[in-house]
């Protein structure tokens, strides 16, 4: 359990949870985290433009109404 105001070394936490840097587990986590972040950015941009997922897909492959 983490005490209030206790600083945590993120590298130690990442090593414990996902393995040391360069391991298969750590790289898998990094890839999944990257994909999640890109997905969130796309989702936010789509919502800001007020278009549906279907409309975005059509635009991505070059279809028009």
PDBQT receptor file of N, H, CA, C and O in Angstrom, charges set to zero:
ATOM      1  N   UNK A   1       0.846  -1.172   0.000  1.00  0.00    +0.000 N 
ATOM      2  CA  UNK A   1       0.000   0.000   0.000  1.00  0.00    +0.000 C 
ATOM      3  C   UNK A   1       0.895   1.239   0.000  1.00  0.00    +0.000 C 
ATOM      4  O   UNK A   1       1.912   1.270   0.693  1.00  0.00    +0.000 OA
ATOM      5  N   UNK A   2       0.527   2.242  -0.762  1.00  0.00    +0.000 N 
ATOM      6  H   UNK A   2      -0.299   2.217  -1.325  1.00  0.00    +0.000 HD
ATOM      7  CA  UNK A   2       1.296   3.476  -0.851  1.00  0.00    +0.000 C 
ATOM      8  C   UNK A   2       0.773   4.453   0.197  1.00  0.00    +0.000 C 
ATOM      9  O   UNK A   2      -0.428   4.703   0.305  1.00  0.00    +0.000 OA
ATOM     10  N   UNK A   3       1.719   4.996   0.965  1.00  0.00    +0.000 N 
ATOM     11  H   UNK A   3       2.694   4.794   0.877  1.00  0.00    +0.000 HD
ATOM     12  CA  UNK A   3       1.347   5.989   1.972  1.00  0.00    +0.000 C 
ATOM     13  C   UNK A   3       1.125   7.333   1.300  1.00  0.00    +0.000 C 
ATOM     14  O   UNK A   3       1.671   7.605   0.231  1.00  0.00    +0.000 OA
ATOM     15  N   UNK A   4       0.322   8.165   1.936  1.00  0.00    +0.000 N 
ATOM     16  H   UNK A   4      -0.122   7.945   2.805  1.00  0.00    +0.000 HD
ATOM     17  CA  UNK A   4       0.048   9.500   1.414  1.00  0.00    +0.000 C 
ATOM     18  C   UNK A   4       1.342  10.286   1.271  1.00  0.00    +0.000 C 
ATOM     19  O   UNK A   4       2.193  10.268   2.160  1.00  0.00    +0.000 OA
ATOM     20  N   UNK A   5       1.483  10.976   0.146  1.00  0.00    +0.000 N 
ATOM     21  H   UNK A   5       0.791  10.991  -0.577  1.00  0.00    +0.000 HD
ATOM     22  CA  UNK A   5       2.645  11.812  -0.160  1.00  0.00    +0.000 C 
ATOM     23  C   UNK A   5       3.935  11.025  -0.380  1.00  0.00    +0.000 C 
ATOM     24  O   UNK A   5       5.017  11.614  -0.397  1.00  0.00    +0.000 OA
ATOM     25  N   UNK A   6       3.841   9.705  -0.549  1.00  0.00    +0.000 N 
ATOM     26  H   UNK A   6       2.962   9.227  -0.536  1.00  0.00    +0.000 HD
ATOM     27  CA  UNK A   6       5.034   8.904  -0.802  1.00  0.00    +0.000 C 
ATOM     28  C   UNK A   6       5.348   8.934  -2.293  1.00  0.00    +0.000 C 
ATOM     29  O   UNK A   6       4.473   8.689  -3.124  1.00  0.00    +0.000 OA
ATOM     30  N   UNK A   7       6.598   9.235  -2.629  1.00  0.00    +0.000 N 
ATOM     31  H   UNK A   7       7.309   9.434  -1.955  1.00  0.00    +0.000 HD
ATOM     32  CA  UNK A   7       7.017   9.261  -4.029  1.00  0.00    +0.000 C 
ATOM     33  C   UNK A   7       7.321   7.847  -4.486  1.00  0.00    +0.000 C 
ATOM     34  O   UNK A   7       7.878   7.045  -3.736  1.00  0.00    +0.000 OA
ATOM     35  N   UNK A   8       6.951   7.550  -5.725  1.00  0.00    +0.000 N 
ATOM     36  H   UNK A   8       6.499   8.201  -6.334  1.00  0.00    +0.000 HD
ATOM     37  CA  UNK A   8       7.168   6.223  -6.290  1.00  0.00    +0.000 C 
ATOM     38  C   UNK A   8       8.005   6.367  -7.551  1.00  0.00    +0.000 C 
ATOM     39  O   UNK A   8       7.710   7.209  -8.399  1.00  0.00    +0.000 OA
ATOM     40  N   UNK A   9       9.037   5.560  -7.681  1.00  0.00    +0.000 N 
ATOM     41  H   UNK A   9       9.276   4.876  -6.993  1.00  0.00    +0.000 HD
ATOM     42  CA  UNK A   9       9.855   5.534  -8.886  1.00  0.00    +0.000 C 
ATOM     43  C   UNK A   9       9.082   4.756  -9.952  1.00  0.00    +0.000 C 
ATOM     44  O   UNK A   9       8.859   3.554  -9.809  1.00  0.00    +0.000 OA
ATOM     45  N   UNK A  10       8.676   5.444 -11.016  1.00  0.00    +0.000 N 
ATOM     46  H   UNK A  10       8.856   6.420 -11.132  1.00  0.00    +0.000 HD
ATOM     47  CA  UNK A  10       7.843   4.824 -12.041  1.00  0.00    +0.000 C 
ATOM     48  C   UNK A  10       8.560   3.662 -12.720  1.00  0.00    +0.000 C 
ATOM     49  O   UNK A  10       7.915   2.693 -13.119  1.00  0.00    +0.000 OA
ATOM     50  N   UNK A  11       9.877   3.742 -12.856  1.00  0.00    +0.000 N 
ATOM     51  H   UNK A  11      10.401   4.529 -12.532  1.00  0.00    +0.000 HD
ATOM     52  CA  UNK A  11      10.628   2.640 -13.462  1.00  0.00    +0.000 C 
ATOM     53  C   UNK A  11      10.536   1.369 -12.623  1.00  0.00    +0.000 C 
ATOM     54  O   UNK A  11      10.411   0.272 -13.166  1.00  0.00    +0.000 OA
ATOM     55  N   UNK A  12      10.599   1.515 -11.310  1.00  0.00    +0.000 N 
ATOM     56  H   UNK A  12      10.701   2.407 -10.868  1.00  0.00    +0.000 HD
ATOM     57  CA  UNK A  12      10.477   0.365 -10.416  1.00  0.00    +0.000 C 
ATOM     58  C   UNK A  12       9.077  -0.233 -10.550  1.00  0.00    +0.000 C 
ATOM     59  O   UNK A  12       8.922  -1.451 -10.645  1.00  0.00    +0.000 OA
ATOM     60  N   UNK A  13       8.080   0.614 -10.556  1.00  0.00    +0.000 N 
ATOM     61  H   UNK A  13       8.207   1.603 -10.478  1.00  0.00    +0.000 HD
ATOM     62  CA  UNK A  13       6.706   0.153 -10.693  1.00  0.00    +0.000 C 
ATOM     63  C   UNK A  13       6.493  -0.563 -12.032  1.00  0.00    +0.000 C 
ATOM     64  O   UNK A  13       5.884  -1.632 -12.076  1.00  0.00    +0.000 OA
ATOM     65  N   UNK A  14       6.991   0.025 -13.110  1.00  0.00    +0.000 N 
ATOM     66  H   UNK A  14       7.486   0.893 -13.074  1.00  0.00    +0.000 HD
ATOM     67  CA  UNK A  14       6.847  -0.594 -14.438  1.00  0.00    +0.000 C 
ATOM     68  C   UNK A  14       7.582  -1.933 -14.498  1.00  0.00    +0.000 C 
ATOM     69  O   UNK A  14       7.075  -2.894 -15.077  1.00  0.00    +0.000 OA
ATOM     70  N   UNK A  15       8.770  -1.998 -13.906  1.00  0.00    +0.000 N 
ATOM     71  H   UNK A  15       9.182  -1.217 -13.436  1.00  0.00    +0.000 HD
ATOM     72  CA  UNK A  15       9.527  -3.254 -13.894  1.00  0.00    +0.000 C 
ATOM     73  C   UNK A  15       8.769  -4.342 -13.147  1.00  0.00    +0.000 C 
ATOM     74  O   UNK A  15       8.742  -5.494 -13.580  1.00  0.00    +0.000 OA
ATOM     75  N   UNK A  16       8.156  -3.980 -12.031  1.00  0.00    +0.000 N 
ATOM     76  H   UNK A  16       8.178  -3.044 -11.679  1.00  0.00    +0.000 HD
ATOM     77  CA  UNK A  16       7.401  -4.947 -11.240  1.00  0.00    +0.000 C 
ATOM     78  C   UNK A  16       6.159  -5.429 -11.979  1.00  0.00    +0.000 C 
ATOM     79  O   UNK A  16       5.840  -6.618 -11.975  1.00  0.00    +0.000 OA
ATOM     80  N   UNK A  17       5.475  -4.503 -12.603  1.00  0.00    +0.000 N 
ATOM     81  H   UNK A  17       5.734  -3.537 -12.606  1.00  0.00    +0.000 HD
ATOM     82  CA  UNK A  17       4.186  -4.828 -13.220  1.00  0.00    +0.000 C 
ATOM     83  C   UNK A  17       4.318  -5.439 -14.619  1.00  0.00    +0.000 C 
ATOM     84  O   UNK A  17       3.551  -6.333 -14.977  1.00  0.00    +0.000 OA
ATOM     85  N   UNK A  18       5.296  -4.957 -15.422  1.00  0.00    +0.000 N 
ATOM     86  H   UNK A  18       5.919  -4.230 -15.131  1.00  0.00    +0.000 HD
ATOM     87  CA  UNK A  18       5.372  -5.362 -16.822  1.00  0.00    +0.000 C 
ATOM     88  C   UNK A  18       6.722  -5.921 -17.237  1.00  0.00    +0.000 C 
ATOM     89  O   UNK A  18       6.936  -6.186 -18.420  1.00  0.00    +0.000 OA
ATOM     90  N   UNK A  19       7.627  -6.104 -16.307  1.00  0.00    +0.000 N 
ATOM     91  H   UNK A  19       7.454  -5.889 -15.346  1.00  0.00    +0.000 HD
ATOM     92  CA  UNK A  19       8.937  -6.636 -16.637  1.00  0.00    +0.000 C 
ATOM     93  C   UNK A  19       9.906  -5.518 -16.990  1.00  0.00    +0.000 C 
ATOM     94  O   UNK A  19       9.510  -4.377 -17.228  1.00  0.00    +0.000 OA
ATOM     95  N   UNK A  20      11.172  -5.870 -17.018  1.00  0.00    +0.000 N 
ATOM     96  H   UNK A  20      11.494  -6.797 -16.825  1.00  0.00    +0.000 HD
ATOM     97  CA  UNK A  20      12.208  -4.878 -17.313  1.00  0.00    +0.000 C 
ATOM     98  C   UNK A  20      12.125  -4.434 -18.766  1.00  0.00    +0.000 C 
ATOM     99  O   UNK A  20      11.607  -5.149 -19.624  1.00  0.00    +0.000 OA
ATOM    100  N   UNK A  21      12.644  -3.243 -19.023  1.00  0.00    +0.000 N 
ATOM    101  H   UNK A  21      13.065  -2.662 -18.326  1.00  0.00    +0.000 HD
ATOM    102  CA  UNK A  21      12.638  -2.691 -20.377  1.00  0.00    +0.000 C 
ATOM    103  C   UNK A  21      13.380  -3.640 -21.315  1.00  0.00    +0.000 C 
ATOM    104  O   UNK A  21      14.456  -4.142 -20.992  1.00  0.00    +0.000 OA
ATOM    105  N   UNK A  22      12.782  -3.872 -22.478  1.00  0.00    +0.000 N 
ATOM    106  H   UNK A  22      11.907  -3.464 -22.740  1.00  0.00    +0.000 HD
ATOM    107  CA  UNK A  22      13.373  -4.771 -23.457  1.00  0.00    +0.000 C 
ATOM    108  C   UNK A  22      12.786  -6.173 -23.430  1.00  0.00    +0.000 C 
ATOM    109  O   UNK A  22      13.004  -6.955 -24.356  1.00  0.00    +0.000 OA
ATOM    110  N   UNK A  23      12.037  -6.503 -22.367  1.00  0.00    +0.000 N 
ATOM    111  H   UNK A  23      11.860  -5.868 -21.614  1.00  0.00    +0.000 HD
ATOM    112  CA  UNK A  23      11.414  -7.825 -22.309  1.00  0.00    +0.000 C 
ATOM    113  C   UNK A  23      10.162  -7.842 -23.182  1.00  0.00    +0.000 C 
ATOM    114  O   UNK A  23       9.601  -6.794 -23.503  1.00  0.00    +0.000 OA
ATOM    115  N   UNK A  24       9.739  -9.024 -23.555  1.00  0.00    +0.000 N 
ATOM    116  H   UNK A  24      10.195  -9.875 -23.295  1.00  0.00    +0.000 HD
ATOM    117  CA  UNK A  24       8.552  -9.180 -24.394  1.00  0.00    +0.000 C 
ATOM    118  C   UNK A  24       7.333  -8.567 -23.714  1.00  0.00    +0.000 C 
ATOM    119  O   UNK A  24       6.533  -7.887 -24.357  1.00  0.00    +0.000 OA
ATOM    120  N   UNK A  25       7.195  -8.809 -22.418  1.00  0.00    +0.000 N 
ATOM    121  H   UNK A  25       7.845  -9.361 -21.896  1.00  0.00    +0.000 HD
ATOM    122  CA  UNK A  25       6.035  -8.302 -21.681  1.00  0.00    +0.000 C 
ATOM    123  C   UNK A  25       6.002  -6.770 -21.684  1.00  0.00    +0.000 C 
ATOM    124  O   UNK A  25       4.948  -6.164 -21.879  1.00  0.00    +0.000 OA
ATOM    125  N   UNK A  26       7.157  -6.161 -21.468  1.00  0.00    +0.000 N 
ATOM    126  H   UNK A  26       8.012  -6.654 -21.310  1.00  0.00    +0.000 HD
ATOM    127  CA  UNK A  26       7.235  -4.696 -21.423  1.00  0.00    +0.000 C 
ATOM    128  C   UNK A  26       6.939  -4.108 -22.795  1.00  0.00    +0.000 C 
ATOM    129  O   UNK A  26       6.220  -3.114 -22.898  1.00  0.00    +0.000 OA
ATOM    130  N   UNK A  27       7.479  -4.706 -23.845  1.00  0.00    +0.000 N 
ATOM    131  H   UNK A  27       8.063  -5.514 -23.761  1.00  0.00    +0.000 HD
ATOM    132  CA  UNK A  27       7.232  -4.210 -25.198  1.00  0.00    +0.000 C 
ATOM    133  C   UNK A  27       5.767  -4.364 -25.581  1.00  0.00    +0.000 C 
ATOM    134  O   UNK A  27       5.202  -3.499 -26.250  1.00  0.00    +0.000 OA
ATOM    135  N   UNK A  28       5.150  -5.468 -25.156  1.00  0.00    +0.000 N 
ATOM    136  H   UNK A  28       5.609  -6.170 -24.612  1.00  0.00    +0.000 HD
ATOM    137  CA  UNK A  28       3.719  -5.664 -25.421  1.00  0.00    +0.000 C 
ATOM    138  C   UNK A  28       2.912  -4.564 -24.738  1.00  0.00    +0.000 C 
ATOM    139  O   UNK A  28       1.992  -4.004 -25.334  1.00  0.00    +0.000 OA
ATOM    140  N   UNK A  29       3.257  -4.254 -23.485  1.00  0.00    +0.000 N 
ATOM    141  H   UNK A  29       4.004  -4.709 -23.001  1.00  0.00    +0.000 HD
ATOM    142  CA  UNK A  29       2.570  -3.184 -22.764  1.00  0.00    +0.000 C 
ATOM    143  C   UNK A  29       2.748  -1.850 -23.485  1.00  0.00    +0.000 C 
ATOM    144  O   UNK A  29       1.782  -1.108 -23.658  1.00  0.00    +0.000 OA
ATOM    145  N   UNK A  30       3.979  -1.537 -23.908  1.00  0.00    +0.000 N 
ATOM    146  H   UNK A  30       4.764  -2.140 -23.767  1.00  0.00    +0.000 HD
ATOM    147  CA  UNK A  30       4.251  -0.269 -24.589  1.00  0.00    +0.000 C 
ATOM    148  C   UNK A  30       3.422  -0.162 -25.874  1.00  0.00    +0.000 C 
ATOM    149  O   UNK A  30       2.868   0.895 -26.176  1.00  0.00    +0.000 OA
ATOM    150  N   UNK A  31       3.342  -1.257 -26.619  1.00  0.00    +0.000 N 
ATOM    151  H   UNK A  31       3.792  -2.116 -26.373  1.00  0.00    +0.000 HD
ATOM    152  CA  UNK A  31       2.567  -1.249 -27.865  1.00  0.00    +0.000 C 
ATOM    153  C   UNK A  31       1.083  -1.038 -27.576  1.00  0.00    +0.000 C 
ATOM    154  O   UNK A  31       0.424  -0.246 -28.250  1.00  0.00    +0.000 OA
ATOM    155  N   UNK A  32       0.562  -1.739 -26.583  1.00  0.00    +0.000 N 
ATOM    156  H   UNK A  32       1.097  -2.382 -26.035  1.00  0.00    +0.000 HD
ATOM    157  CA  UNK A  32      -0.848  -1.587 -26.230  1.00  0.00    +0.000 C 
ATOM    158  C   UNK A  32      -1.138  -0.177 -25.719  1.00  0.00    +0.000 C 
ATOM    159  O   UNK A  32      -2.178   0.396 -26.045  1.00  0.00    +0.000 OA
ATOM    160  N   UNK A  33      -0.237   0.384 -24.927  1.00  0.00    +0.000 N 
ATOM    161  H   UNK A  33       0.608  -0.081 -24.662  1.00  0.00    +0.000 HD
ATOM    162  CA  UNK A  33      -0.422   1.742 -24.409  1.00  0.00    +0.000 C 
ATOM    163  C   UNK A  33      -0.400   2.753 -25.551  1.00  0.00    +0.000 C 
ATOM    164  O   UNK A  33      -1.212   3.678 -25.576  1.00  0.00    +0.000 OA
ATOM    165  N   UNK A  34       0.517   2.583 -26.488  1.00  0.00    +0.000 N 
ATOM    166  H   UNK A  34       1.176   1.832 -26.468  1.00  0.00    +0.000 HD
ATOM    167  CA  UNK A  34       0.610   3.475 -27.644  1.00  0.00    +0.000 C 
ATOM    168  C   UNK A  34      -0.673   3.404 -28.469  1.00  0.00    +0.000 C 
ATOM    169  O   UNK A  34      -1.235   4.433 -28.847  1.00  0.00    +0.000 OA
ATOM    170  N   UNK A  35      -1.131   2.187 -28.744  1.00  0.00    +0.000 N 
ATOM    171  H   UNK A  35      -0.675   1.352 -28.437  1.00  0.00    +0.000 HD
ATOM    172  CA  UNK A  35      -2.359   2.018 -29.528  1.00  0.00    +0.000 C 
ATOM    173  C   UNK A  35      -3.557   2.643 -28.830  1.00  0.00    +0.000 C 
ATOM    174  O   UNK A  35      -4.405   3.256 -29.480  1.00  0.00    +0.000 OA
ATOM    175  N   UNK A  36      -3.634   2.495 -27.515  1.00  0.00    +0.000 N 
ATOM    176  H   UNK A  36      -2.945   1.998 -26.987  1.00  0.00    +0.000 HD
ATOM    177  CA  UNK A  36      -4.723   3.096 -26.752  1.00  0.00    +0.000 C 
ATOM    178  C   UNK A  36      -4.690   4.614 -26.884  1.00  0.00    +0.000 C 
ATOM    179  O   UNK A  36      -5.722   5.242 -27.120  1.00  0.00    +0.000 OA
ATOM    180  N   UNK A  37      -3.506   5.202 -26.732  1.00  0.00    +0.000 N 
ATOM    181  H   UNK A  37      -2.667   4.692 -26.541  1.00  0.00    +0.000 HD
ATOM    182  CA  UNK A  37      -3.376   6.667 -26.810  1.00  0.00    +0.000 C 
ATOM    183  C   UNK A  37      -3.759   7.184 -28.190  1.00  0.00    +0.000 C 
ATOM    184  O   UNK A  37      -4.456   8.193 -28.299  1.00  0.00    +0.000 OA
ATOM    185  N   UNK A  38      -3.318   6.509 -29.242  1.00  0.00    +0.000 N 
ATOM    186  H   UNK A  38      -2.752   5.689 -29.154  1.00  0.00    +0.000 HD
ATOM    187  CA  UNK A  38      -3.673   6.919 -30.607  1.00  0.00    +0.000 C 
ATOM    188  C   UNK A  38      -5.186   6.817 -30.793  1.00  0.00    +0.000 C 
ATOM    189  O   UNK A  38      -5.805   7.705 -31.379  1.00  0.00    +0.000 OA
ATOM    190  N   UNK A  39      -5.771   5.745 -30.297  1.00  0.00    +0.000 N 
ATOM    191  H   UNK A  39      -5.268   5.024 -29.821  1.00  0.00    +0.000 HD
ATOM    192  CA  UNK A  39      -7.220   5.578 -30.389  1.00  0.00    +0.000 C 
ATOM    193  C   UNK A  39      -7.972   6.691 -29.682  1.00  0.00    +0.000 C 
ATOM    194  O   UNK A  39      -8.984   7.179 -30.186  1.00  0.00    +0.000 OA
ATOM    195  N   UNK A  40      -7.484   7.095 -28.520  1.00  0.00    +0.000 N 
ATOM    196  H   UNK A  40      -6.662   6.699 -28.110  1.00  0.00    +0.000 HD
ATOM    197  CA  UNK A  40      -8.119   8.187 -27.777  1.00  0.00    +0.000 C 
ATOM    198  C   UNK A  40      -8.018   9.501 -28.544  1.00  0.00    +0.000 C 
ATOM    199  O   UNK A  40      -8.974  10.276 -28.572  1.00  0.00    +0.000 OA
ATOM    200  N   UNK A  41      -6.874   9.757 -29.164  1.00  0.00    +0.000 N 
ATOM    201  H   UNK A  41      -6.097   9.127 -29.142  1.00  0.00    +0.000 HD
ATOM    202  CA  UNK A  41      -6.707  10.990 -29.944  1.00  0.00    +0.000 C 
ATOM    203  C   UNK A  41      -7.652  10.998 -31.149  1.00  0.00    +0.000 C 
ATOM    204  O   UNK A  41      -8.254  12.025 -31.460  1.00  0.00    +0.000 OA
ATOM    205  N   UNK A  42      -7.780   9.859 -31.823  1.00  0.00    +0.000 N 
ATOM    206  H   UNK A  42      -7.290   9.025 -31.571  1.00  0.00    +0.000 HD
ATOM    207  CA  UNK A  42      -8.688   9.765 -32.963  1.00  0.00    +0.000 C 
ATOM    208  C   UNK A  42     -10.127   9.968 -32.507  1.00  0.00    +0.000 C 
ATOM    209  O   UNK A  42     -10.895  10.683 -33.150  1.00  0.00    +0.000 OA
ATOM    210  N   UNK A  43     -10.486   9.336 -31.397  1.00  0.00    +0.000 N 
ATOM    211  H   UNK A  43      -9.862   8.755 -30.875  1.00  0.00    +0.000 HD
ATOM    212  CA  UNK A  43     -11.843   9.463 -30.869  1.00  0.00    +0.000 C 
ATOM    213  C   UNK A  43     -12.172  10.913 -30.515  1.00  0.00    +0.000 C 
ATOM    214  O   UNK A  43     -13.248  11.406 -30.856  1.00  0.00    +0.000 OA
ATOM    215  N   UNK A  44     -11.268  11.586 -29.846  1.00  0.00    +0.000 N 
ATOM    216  H   UNK A  44     -10.394  11.186 -29.570  1.00  0.00    +0.000 HD
ATOM    217  CA  UNK A  44     -11.498  12.982 -29.474  1.00  0.00    +0.000 C 
ATOM    218  C   UNK A  44     -11.603  13.876 -30.705  1.00  0.00    +0.000 C 
ATOM    219  O   UNK A  44     -12.461  14.757 -30.759  1.00  0.00    +0.000 OA
ATOM    220  N   UNK A  45     -10.744  13.657 -31.688  1.00  0.00    +0.000 N 
ATOM    221  H   UNK A  45     -10.047  12.941 -31.645  1.00  0.00    +0.000 HD
ATOM    222  CA  UNK A  45     -10.793  14.465 -32.915  1.00  0.00    +0.000 C 
ATOM    223  C   UNK A  45     -12.107  14.231 -33.656  1.00  0.00    +0.000 C 
ATOM    224  O   UNK A  45     -12.707  15.169 -34.181  1.00  0.00    +0.000 OA
ATOM    225  N   UNK A  46     -12.551  12.973 -33.696  1.00  0.00    +0.000 N 
ATOM    226  H   UNK A  46     -12.064  12.211 -33.270  1.00  0.00    +0.000 HD
ATOM    227  CA  UNK A  46     -13.802  12.638 -34.371  1.00  0.00    +0.000 C 
ATOM    228  C   UNK A  46     -14.983  13.319 -33.682  1.00  0.00    +0.000 C 
ATOM    229  O   UNK A  46     -15.860  13.873 -34.344  1.00  0.00    +0.000 OA
ATOM    230  N   UNK A  47     -15.000  13.274 -32.375  1.00  0.00    +0.000 N 
ATOM    231  H   UNK A  47     -14.288  12.823 -31.837  1.00  0.00    +0.000 HD
ATOM    232  CA  UNK A  47     -16.084  13.903 -31.622  1.00  0.00    +0.000 C 
ATOM    233  C   UNK A  47     -16.068  15.423 -31.790  1.00  0.00    +0.000 C 
ATOM    234  O   UNK A  47     -17.118  16.057 -31.884  1.00  0.00    +0.000 OA
ATOM    235  N   UNK A  48     -14.871  15.994 -31.826  1.00  0.00    +0.000 N 
ATOM    236  H   UNK A  48     -14.018  15.478 -31.750  1.00  0.00    +0.000 HD
ATOM    237  CA  UNK A  48     -14.760  17.440 -32.011  1.00  0.00    +0.000 C 
ATOM    238  C   UNK A  48     -15.307  17.856 -33.370  1.00  0.00    +0.000 C 
ATOM    239  O   UNK A  48     -15.906  18.924 -33.501  1.00  0.00    +0.000 OA
ATOM    240  N   UNK A  49     -15.103  17.017 -34.380  1.00  0.00    +0.000 N 
ATOM    241  H   UNK A  49     -14.617  16.150 -34.274  1.00  0.00    +0.000 HD
ATOM    242  CA  UNK A  49     -15.616  17.295 -35.726  1.00  0.00    +0.000 C 
ATOM    243  C   UNK A  49     -17.077  16.886 -35.891  1.00  0.00    +0.000 C 
ATOM    244  O   UNK A  49     -17.695  17.141 -36.924  1.00  0.00    +0.000 OA
ATOM    245  N   UNK A  50     -17.615  16.244 -34.851  1.00  0.00    +0.000 N 
ATOM    246  H   UNK A  50     -17.112  16.037 -34.012  1.00  0.00    +0.000 HD
ATOM    247  CA  UNK A  50     -19.018  15.798 -34.837  1.00  0.00    +0.000 C 
ATOM    248  C   UNK A  50     -19.340  14.865 -36.009  1.00  0.00    +0.000 C 
ATOM    249  O   UNK A  50     -20.321  15.055 -36.728  1.00  0.00    +0.000 OA
ATOM    250  N   UNK A  51     -18.479  13.849 -36.179  1.00  0.00    +0.000 N 
ATOM    251  H   UNK A  51     -17.682  13.696 -35.595  1.00  0.00    +0.000 HD
ATOM    252  CA  UNK A  51     -18.746  12.832 -37.197  1.00  0.00    +0.000 C 
ATOM    253  C   UNK A  51     -18.794  11.461 -36.532  1.00  0.00    +0.000 C 
ATOM    254  O   UNK A  51     -18.173  11.235 -35.494  1.00  0.00    +0.000 OA
ATOM    255  N   UNK A  52     -19.538  10.561 -37.145  1.00  0.00    +0.000 N 
ATOM    256  H   UNK A  52     -20.043  10.745 -37.988  1.00  0.00    +0.000 HD
ATOM    257  CA  UNK A  52     -19.673   9.212 -36.599  1.00  0.00    +0.000 C 
ATOM    258  C   UNK A  52     -18.458   8.374 -36.971  1.00  0.00    +0.000 C 
ATOM    259  O   UNK A  52     -17.637   8.769 -37.800  1.00  0.00    +0.000 OA
ATOM    260  N   UNK A  53     -18.363   7.214 -36.340  1.00  0.00    +0.000 N 
ATOM    261  H   UNK A  53     -19.030   6.894 -35.667  1.00  0.00    +0.000 HD
ATOM    262  CA  UNK A  53     -17.293   6.283 -36.672  1.00  0.00    +0.000 C 
ATOM    263  C   UNK A  53     -17.439   5.818 -38.117  1.00  0.00    +0.000 C 
ATOM    264  O   UNK A  53     -16.442   5.650 -38.820  1.00  0.00    +0.000 OA
ATOM    265  N   UNK A  54     -18.660   5.612 -38.554  1.00  0.00    +0.000 N 
ATOM    266  H   UNK A  54     -19.469   5.748 -37.983  1.00  0.00    +0.000 HD
ATOM    267  CA  UNK A  54     -18.908   5.184 -39.931  1.00  0.00    +0.000 C 
ATOM    268  C   UNK A  54     -18.439   6.255 -40.909  1.00  0.00    +0.000 C 
ATOM    269  O   UNK A  54     -17.787   5.945 -41.906  1.00  0.00    +0.000 OA
ATOM    270  N   UNK A  55     -18.768   7.513 -40.627  1.00  0.00    +0.000 N 
ATOM    271  H   UNK A  55     -19.298   7.765 -39.817  1.00  0.00    +0.000 HD
ATOM    272  CA  UNK A  55     -18.342   8.608 -41.495  1.00  0.00    +0.000 C 
ATOM    273  C   UNK A  55     -16.820   8.710 -41.532  1.00  0.00    +0.000 C 
ATOM    274  O   UNK A  55     -16.237   8.914 -42.597  1.00  0.00    +0.000 OA
ATOM    275  N   UNK A  56     -16.183   8.571 -40.391  1.00  0.00    +0.000 N 
ATOM    276  H   UNK A  56     -16.657   8.405 -39.526  1.00  0.00    +0.000 HD
ATOM    277  CA  UNK A  56     -14.722   8.606 -40.342  1.00  0.00    +0.000 C 
ATOM    278  C   UNK A  56     -14.134   7.480 -41.190  1.00  0.00    +0.000 C 
ATOM    279  O   UNK A  56     -13.180   7.699 -41.936  1.00  0.00    +0.000 OA
ATOM    280  N   UNK A  57     -14.697   6.283 -41.080  1.00  0.00    +0.000 N 
ATOM    281  H   UNK A  57     -15.473   6.106 -40.474  1.00  0.00    +0.000 HD
ATOM    282  CA  UNK A  57     -14.213   5.150 -41.865  1.00  0.00    +0.000 C 
ATOM    283  C   UNK A  57     -14.362   5.415 -43.363  1.00  0.00    +0.000 C 
ATOM    284  O   UNK A  57     -13.459   5.126 -44.148  1.00  0.00    +0.000 OA
ATOM    285  N   UNK A  58     -15.515   5.970 -43.747  1.00  0.00    +0.000 N 
ATOM    286  H   UNK A  58     -16.248   6.205 -43.110  1.00  0.00    +0.000 HD
ATOM    287  CA  UNK A  58     -15.730   6.287 -45.163  1.00  0.00    +0.000 C 
ATOM    288  C   UNK A  58     -14.720   7.311 -45.652  1.00  0.00    +0.000 C 
ATOM    289  O   UNK A  58     -14.184   7.184 -46.753  1.00  0.00    +0.000 OA
ATOM    290  N   UNK A  59     -14.460   8.322 -44.840  1.00  0.00    +0.000 N 
ATOM    291  H   UNK A  59     -14.895   8.426 -43.946  1.00  0.00    +0.000 HD
ATOM    292  CA  UNK A  59     -13.480   9.336 -45.225  1.00  0.00    +0.000 C 
ATOM    293  C   UNK A  59     -12.071   8.752 -45.299  1.00  0.00    +0.000 C 
ATOM    294  O   UNK A  59     -11.272   9.134 -46.154  1.00  0.00    +0.000 OA
ATOM    295  N   UNK A  60     -11.786   7.842 -44.411  1.00  0.00    +0.000 N 
ATOM    296  H   UNK A  60     -12.435   7.532 -43.716  1.00  0.00    +0.000 HD
ATOM    297  CA  UNK A  60     -10.438   7.239 -44.374  1.00  0.00    +0.000 C 
ATOM    298  C   UNK A  60     -10.159   6.416 -45.620  1.00  0.00    +0.000 C 
ATOM    299  O   UNK A  60      -9.017   6.347 -46.074  1.00  0.00    +0.000 OA
ATOM    300  N   UNK A  61     -11.199   5.786 -46.184  1.00  0.00    +0.000 N 
ATOM    301  H   UNK A  61     -12.127   5.842 -45.815  1.00  0.00    +0.000 HD
ATOM    302  CA  UNK A  61     -10.978   4.980 -47.386  1.00  0.00    +0.000 C 
ATOM    303  C   UNK A  61     -11.343   5.732 -48.667  1.00  0.00    +0.000 C 
ATOM    304  O   UNK A  61     -11.269   5.186 -49.768  1.00  0.00    +0.000 OA
ATOM    305  N   UNK A  62     -11.738   6.994 -48.500  1.00  0.00    +0.000 N 
ATOM    306  H   UNK A  62     -11.798   7.437 -47.606  1.00  0.00    +0.000 HD
ATOM    307  CA  UNK A  62     -11.959   7.852 -49.665  1.00  0.00    +0.000 C 
ATOM    308  C   UNK A  62     -13.374   7.865 -50.205  1.00  0.00    +0.000 C 
ATOM    309  O   UNK A  62     -13.614   8.429 -51.273  1.00  0.00    +0.000 OA
ATOM    310  N   UNK A  63     -14.315   7.264 -49.503  1.00  0.00    +0.000 N 
ATOM    311  H   UNK A  63     -14.121   6.805 -48.636  1.00  0.00    +0.000 HD
ATOM    312  CA  UNK A  63     -15.706   7.310 -49.968  1.00  0.00    +0.000 C 
ATOM    313  C   UNK A  63     -16.323   8.661 -49.593  1.00  0.00    +0.000 C 
ATOM    314  O   UNK A  63     -15.994   9.245 -48.560  1.00  0.00    +0.000 OA
ATOM    315  N   UNK A  64     -17.196   9.128 -50.428  1.00  0.00    +0.000 N 
ATOM    316  H   UNK A  64     -17.463   8.653 -51.267  1.00  0.00    +0.000 HD
ATOM    317  CA  UNK A  64     -17.957  10.361 -50.155  1.00  0.00    +0.000 C 
ATOM    318  C   UNK A  64     -19.431  10.067 -50.276  1.00  0.00    +0.000 C 
ATOM    319  O   UNK A  64     -19.830   9.083 -50.900  1.00  0.00    +0.000 OA
ATOM    320  N   UNK A  65     -20.236  10.917 -49.682  1.00  0.00    +0.000 N 
ATOM    321  H   UNK A  65     -19.912  11.716 -49.176  1.00  0.00    +0.000 HD
ATOM    322  CA  UNK A  65     -21.707  10.766 -49.747  1.00  0.00    +0.000 C 
ATOM    323  C   UNK A  65     -22.194  10.956 -51.166  1.00  0.00    +0.000 C 
ATOM    324  O   UNK A  65     -23.395  10.869 -51.424  1.00  0.00    +0.000 OA
TER     325      UNK A  65
